Amino acid sequence: MFNQSTNLADGKLPVFVFPSTLSFYSDDQSSHKQVLTVYNPYEFPLKFKVLCTVPRRYTVVDSEGTIRPRCCVDVVIRHIDICINNEGVNDKFRIQVSEHGHRKILGKKDFSAVLLPTRGRETTPNKDDTFHATSRAKRGEDNPGTAPFDEVVRRRSVRGPSFVVILTGLVCIIALMLPSQGENGSRLPDYLHLSVNQKLIAAYVLGLVTMLILHI
C-alpha cells in the first residue's frame, strides 16, 4: 500500500503529468501551443514549478503555482522558436513539486518536447539535460489548447469521444470524489472508502481520458 509519510521523507512523491511528451509541428501552427495537465490526488496542497533545459525556446503560462488537494491545473506551453535548426531536437521539461508552505522538493517528473517538420516524423534525443526555470507568461494571455496523447491517437479519425470513454471519465471522477479510507464523518459504507492507491489509479486514467477527449 502507498506509504505517504515515507514518500514525503525520501523526496520521491509520485508526480502525475499528462501527456508524457509534447510534439510541436513546424507546418501546423495550431500545434505550437500545447497544454500540460498536472494532477494532485493527495490530501494536501502542492506547489509546482516548471523547468526546462532550453527555456528560451518556450513561453510557459503559469510556470509555477499551487494545486489544491484532489485537483489539477493546466499549464500552457508555447514553442516560440519555430525554425528548421530546432527540428528534431528533443528538449526536456521537469515538473517539481513541494508541499505548500515548504521549500523541500517532494517529487519530480520529467517529460520531453520535440519540434518536428510534419506529423509522423520521429526524432532522436539530445544529451543536454540541464534544467532551467521557464519564463512566466502573463496570466490570462492564453487559453489551453490541445495536446497530442500518443501517435496512435493522432492517426485516428474520430469525430467525437465514444460512450465508453465518457463513461470511464465519469467513473474516475466519482472515484476521486469518494471519501478516503480512514476518513471520519462519512455516511457512506466502508467499501466505498477508497485507498490512496485506488485514487491514484483513477487520477491516472482520468488524465488519459482527458487528453484523448481534448485531442478529439
C-alpha positions as a Markdown table, in Angstrom:
| # | Residue | x | y | z |
|---|---|---|---|---|
| 1 | Met | 0.0 | 0.0 | 0.0 |
| 2 | Phe | 1.2 | 3.5 | -0.8 |
| 3 | Asn | 3.1 | 5.0 | 2.2 |
| 4 | Gln | 2.6 | 8.7 | 2.1 |
| 5 | Ser | 4.9 | 9.6 | 5.0 |
| 6 | Thr | 7.8 | 7.5 | 3.5 |
| 7 | Asn | 7.5 | 9.3 | 0.2 |
| 8 | Leu | 7.4 | 12.7 | 1.8 |
| 9 | Ala | 10.6 | 11.9 | 3.7 |
| 10 | Asp | 12.6 | 10.5 | 0.8 |
| 11 | Gly | 11.6 | 13.1 | -1.8 |
| 12 | Lys | 10.1 | 10.5 | -4.2 |
| 13 | Leu | 6.5 | 11.5 | -4.1 |
| 14 | Pro | 4.9 | 10.3 | -7.4 |
| 15 | Val | 4.1 | 13.2 | -9.7 |
| 16 | Phe | 1.3 | 12.8 | -12.3 |
| 17 | Val | 1.6 | 14.7 | -15.5 |
| 18 | Phe | -0.2 | 14.2 | -18.8 |
| 19 | Pro | 0.8 | 13.9 | -21.6 |
| 20 | Ser | 4.3 | 12.5 | -21.2 |
| 21 | Thr | 5.5 | 14.0 | -24.5 |
| 22 | Leu | 4.7 | 17.3 | -26.2 |
| 23 | Ser | 5.0 | 17.3 | -30.0 |
| 24 | Phe | 5.1 | 20.5 | -32.0 |
| 25 | Tyr | 5.0 | 20.6 | -35.8 |
| 26 | Ser | 6.6 | 23.3 | -37.9 |
| 27 | Asp | 3.9 | 23.1 | -40.6 |
| 28 | Asp | 0.9 | 23.2 | -38.1 |
| 29 | Gln | 0.6 | 26.5 | -36.3 |
| 30 | Ser | -2.2 | 25.2 | -34.1 |
| 31 | Ser | 0.3 | 22.7 | -32.6 |
| 32 | His | 2.7 | 25.4 | -31.5 |
| 33 | Lys | 0.7 | 25.8 | -28.3 |
| 34 | Gln | 0.2 | 22.7 | -26.1 |
| 35 | Val | -1.5 | 22.1 | -22.8 |
| 36 | Leu | 0.0 | 20.0 | -19.9 |
| 37 | Thr | -2.1 | 18.8 | -17.0 |
| 38 | Val | -0.6 | 18.4 | -13.6 |
| 39 | Tyr | -2.7 | 16.3 | -11.1 |
| 40 | Asn | -2.7 | 16.4 | -7.3 |
| 41 | Pro | -4.5 | 13.3 | -6.0 |
| 42 | Tyr | -3.3 | 13.8 | -2.5 |
| 43 | Glu | -4.9 | 15.2 | 0.7 |
| 44 | Phe | -2.7 | 18.2 | 0.9 |
| 45 | Pro | -1.9 | 21.1 | -1.5 |
| 46 | Leu | 1.1 | 21.0 | -3.7 |
| 47 | Lys | 3.3 | 23.8 | -5.1 |
| 48 | Phe | 4.7 | 23.1 | -8.6 |
| 49 | Lys | 7.3 | 24.6 | -10.8 |
| 50 | Val | 8.1 | 24.1 | -14.5 |
| 51 | Leu | 11.8 | 23.8 | -15.5 |
| 52 | Cys | 13.3 | 23.3 | -19.0 |
| 53 | Thr | 16.7 | 22.5 | -20.5 |
| 54 | Val | 16.2 | 25.3 | -23.1 |
| 55 | Pro | 13.7 | 27.9 | -21.6 |
| 56 | Arg | 14.4 | 30.5 | -24.4 |
| 57 | Arg | 12.5 | 28.3 | -26.9 |
| 58 | Tyr | 9.3 | 28.3 | -24.9 |
| 59 | Thr | 6.8 | 30.5 | -23.1 |
| 60 | Val | 5.0 | 28.9 | -20.2 |
| 61 | Val | 1.8 | 30.3 | -18.8 |
| 62 | Asp | 1.7 | 30.0 | -15.0 |
| 63 | Ser | 5.0 | 28.1 | -14.8 |
| 64 | Glu | 4.6 | 27.8 | -11.0 |
| 65 | Gly | 1.7 | 27.8 | -8.7 |
| 66 | Thr | -0.4 | 25.8 | -6.2 |
| 67 | Ile | -2.6 | 22.8 | -6.8 |
| 68 | Arg | -5.4 | 22.2 | -4.3 |
| 69 | Pro | -6.0 | 18.7 | -2.9 |
| 70 | Arg | -7.6 | 16.3 | -5.4 |
| 71 | Cys | -7.5 | 18.9 | -8.1 |
| 72 | Cys | -5.4 | 19.6 | -11.3 |
| 73 | Val | -4.1 | 22.5 | -13.2 |
| 74 | Asp | -3.5 | 23.1 | -16.9 |
| 75 | Val | -0.1 | 24.6 | -17.9 |
| 76 | Val | 0.0 | 26.1 | -21.4 |
| 77 | Ile | 3.4 | 25.7 | -23.2 |
| 78 | Arg | 4.1 | 27.6 | -26.4 |
| 79 | His | 7.0 | 26.9 | -28.7 |
| 80 | Ile | 8.3 | 30.4 | -29.7 |
| 81 | Asp | 11.4 | 29.4 | -31.8 |
| 82 | Ile | 10.0 | 27.5 | -34.8 |
| 83 | Cys | 12.8 | 27.1 | -37.2 |
| 84 | Ile | 14.5 | 24.3 | -39.2 |
| 85 | Asn | 17.5 | 24.4 | -36.9 |
| 86 | Asn | 15.4 | 23.3 | -34.0 |
| 87 | Glu | 13.6 | 20.5 | -35.8 |
| 88 | Gly | 14.3 | 17.0 | -34.4 |
| 89 | Val | 15.8 | 18.4 | -31.1 |
| 90 | Asn | 14.4 | 16.7 | -28.1 |
| 91 | Asp | 14.1 | 19.2 | -25.2 |
| 92 | Lys | 13.4 | 18.2 | -21.7 |
| 93 | Phe | 10.9 | 19.6 | -19.2 |
| 94 | Arg | 10.7 | 18.9 | -15.5 |
| 95 | Ile | 7.8 | 19.4 | -13.1 |
| 96 | Gln | 8.9 | 19.5 | -9.5 |
| 97 | Val | 6.5 | 19.7 | -6.5 |
| 98 | Ser | 6.8 | 20.6 | -2.9 |
| 99 | Glu | 4.3 | 20.8 | 0.0 |
| 100 | His | 2.6 | 24.2 | 0.2 |
| 101 | Gly | 4.5 | 26.4 | 2.6 |
| 102 | His | 7.7 | 24.4 | 2.4 |
| 103 | Arg | 10.7 | 24.5 | 0.1 |
| 104 | Lys | 11.8 | 20.9 | 0.2 |
| 105 | Ile | 11.2 | 19.2 | -3.1 |
| 106 | Leu | 8.9 | 16.2 | -2.6 |
| 107 | Gly | 9.0 | 14.8 | -6.1 |
| 108 | Lys | 9.7 | 15.5 | -9.8 |
| 109 | Lys | 8.6 | 14.3 | -13.2 |
| 110 | Asp | 10.5 | 14.7 | -16.5 |
| 111 | Phe | 8.9 | 14.7 | -19.9 |
| 112 | Ser | 10.1 | 15.6 | -23.4 |
| 113 | Ala | 9.2 | 18.2 | -26.1 |
| 114 | Val | 10.2 | 17.9 | -29.7 |
| 115 | Leu | 9.7 | 20.1 | -32.8 |
| 116 | Leu | 9.0 | 18.0 | -36.0 |
| 117 | Pro | 8.7 | 19.3 | -39.5 |
| 118 | Thr | 5.4 | 17.4 | -40.1 |
| 119 | Arg | 3.3 | 14.8 | -38.4 |
| 120 | Gly | 4.6 | 11.2 | -38.5 |
| 121 | Arg | 8.3 | 12.1 | -38.2 |
| 122 | Glu | 10.4 | 10.7 | -35.4 |
| 123 | Thr | 13.5 | 12.1 | -33.7 |
| 124 | Thr | 16.5 | 11.1 | -31.6 |
| 125 | Pro | 17.0 | 12.6 | -28.1 |
| 126 | Asn | 19.7 | 15.2 | -27.4 |
| 127 | Lys | 22.1 | 14.8 | -24.4 |
| 128 | Asp | 21.8 | 18.2 | -22.7 |
| 129 | Asp | 19.6 | 17.7 | -19.7 |
| 130 | Thr | 20.5 | 20.8 | -17.7 |
| 131 | Phe | 17.2 | 22.3 | -16.4 |
| 132 | His | 16.5 | 26.0 | -16.0 |
| 133 | Ala | 13.4 | 27.9 | -14.8 |
| 134 | Thr | 11.0 | 28.7 | -17.6 |
| 135 | Ser | 9.6 | 32.1 | -18.4 |
| 136 | Arg | 6.3 | 33.0 | -16.8 |
| 137 | Ala | 3.7 | 34.5 | -19.2 |
| 138 | Lys | 1.0 | 36.9 | -18.1 |
| 139 | Arg | -2.0 | 35.2 | -16.6 |
| 140 | Gly | -4.9 | 35.0 | -18.9 |
| 141 | Glu | -2.9 | 35.6 | -22.0 |
| 142 | Asp | -3.6 | 32.2 | -23.5 |
| 143 | Asn | -6.3 | 29.6 | -23.2 |
| 144 | Pro | -5.3 | 26.0 | -23.0 |
| 145 | Gly | -5.0 | 24.4 | -26.5 |
| 146 | Thr | -5.0 | 20.8 | -27.5 |
| 147 | Ala | -2.1 | 18.4 | -26.7 |
| 148 | Pro | -1.4 | 15.1 | -28.5 |
| 149 | Phe | -1.7 | 12.0 | -26.4 |
| 150 | Asp | 0.3 | 9.5 | -28.5 |
| 151 | Glu | 0.9 | 8.6 | -32.1 |
| 152 | Val | -2.0 | 6.1 | -32.2 |
| 153 | Val | -4.5 | 8.7 | -31.1 |
| 154 | Arg | -3.1 | 11.2 | -33.6 |
| 155 | Arg | -3.7 | 8.9 | -36.5 |
| 156 | Arg | -7.3 | 8.0 | -35.5 |
| 157 | Ser | -10.0 | 9.8 | -37.4 |
| 158 | Val | -12.7 | 10.1 | -34.7 |
| 159 | Arg | -15.4 | 12.7 | -34.7 |
| 160 | Gly | -16.1 | 12.6 | -31.0 |
| 161 | Pro | -15.4 | 10.7 | -27.8 |
| 162 | Ser | -17.1 | 7.3 | -27.6 |
| 163 | Phe | -19.6 | 6.4 | -24.9 |
| 164 | Val | -17.0 | 4.1 | -23.2 |
| 165 | Val | -14.5 | 7.0 | -23.0 |
| 166 | Ile | -17.1 | 9.3 | -21.4 |
| 167 | Leu | -18.3 | 6.6 | -19.0 |
| 168 | Thr | -14.8 | 5.8 | -18.0 |
| 169 | Gly | -14.1 | 9.5 | -17.2 |
| 170 | Leu | -17.3 | 9.8 | -15.1 |
| 171 | Val | -16.4 | 6.7 | -13.1 |
| 172 | Cys | -12.9 | 8.1 | -12.4 |
| 173 | Ile | -14.4 | 11.5 | -11.3 |
| 174 | Ile | -16.8 | 9.7 | -9.0 |
| 175 | Ala | -14.0 | 7.6 | -7.6 |
| 176 | Leu | -11.9 | 10.7 | -6.8 |
| 177 | Met | -14.9 | 12.3 | -5.0 |
| 178 | Leu | -15.5 | 9.3 | -2.7 |
| 179 | Pro | -14.1 | 9.5 | 0.8 |
| 180 | Ser | -10.6 | 8.0 | 1.5 |
| 181 | Gln | -10.0 | 5.1 | 3.9 |
| 182 | Gly | -9.9 | 6.2 | 7.5 |
| 183 | Glu | -11.9 | 9.4 | 6.8 |
| 184 | Asn | -14.4 | 10.2 | 9.5 |
| 185 | Gly | -17.8 | 11.7 | 9.2 |
| 186 | Ser | -18.8 | 10.0 | 6.0 |
| 187 | Arg | -22.2 | 8.3 | 5.9 |
| 188 | Leu | -21.1 | 6.0 | 3.0 |
| 189 | Pro | -20.4 | 2.3 | 3.7 |
| 190 | Asp | -16.8 | 1.3 | 4.2 |
| 191 | Tyr | -16.5 | -0.5 | 0.9 |
| 192 | Leu | -16.9 | 3.0 | -0.8 |
| 193 | His | -14.0 | 4.4 | 1.1 |
| 194 | Leu | -11.1 | 4.1 | -1.4 |
| 195 | Ser | -7.4 | 3.8 | -0.7 |
| 196 | Val | -4.8 | 6.3 | -1.9 |
| 197 | Asn | -3.6 | 3.7 | -4.5 |
| 198 | Gln | -7.1 | 3.4 | -5.9 |
| 199 | Lys | -7.4 | 7.1 | -6.2 |
| 200 | Leu | -4.0 | 7.4 | -7.9 |
| 201 | Ile | -5.1 | 4.9 | -10.5 |
| 202 | Ala | -8.4 | 6.8 | -11.0 |
| 203 | Ala | -6.4 | 10.1 | -11.5 |
| 204 | Tyr | -4.1 | 8.4 | -13.9 |
| 205 | Val | -6.9 | 7.0 | -16.0 |
| 206 | Leu | -8.8 | 10.3 | -15.9 |
| 207 | Gly | -5.8 | 12.1 | -17.3 |
| 208 | Leu | -5.6 | 9.7 | -20.2 |
| 209 | Val | -9.3 | 10.1 | -20.9 |
| 210 | Thr | -8.9 | 13.9 | -20.7 |
| 211 | Met | -6.1 | 14.1 | -23.2 |
| 212 | Leu | -8.0 | 11.8 | -25.6 |
| 213 | Ile | -11.1 | 14.0 | -25.4 |
| 214 | Leu | -9.1 | 17.2 | -25.9 |
| 215 | His | -7.3 | 15.8 | -28.9 |
| 216 | Ile | -10.6 | 14.7 | -30.5 |
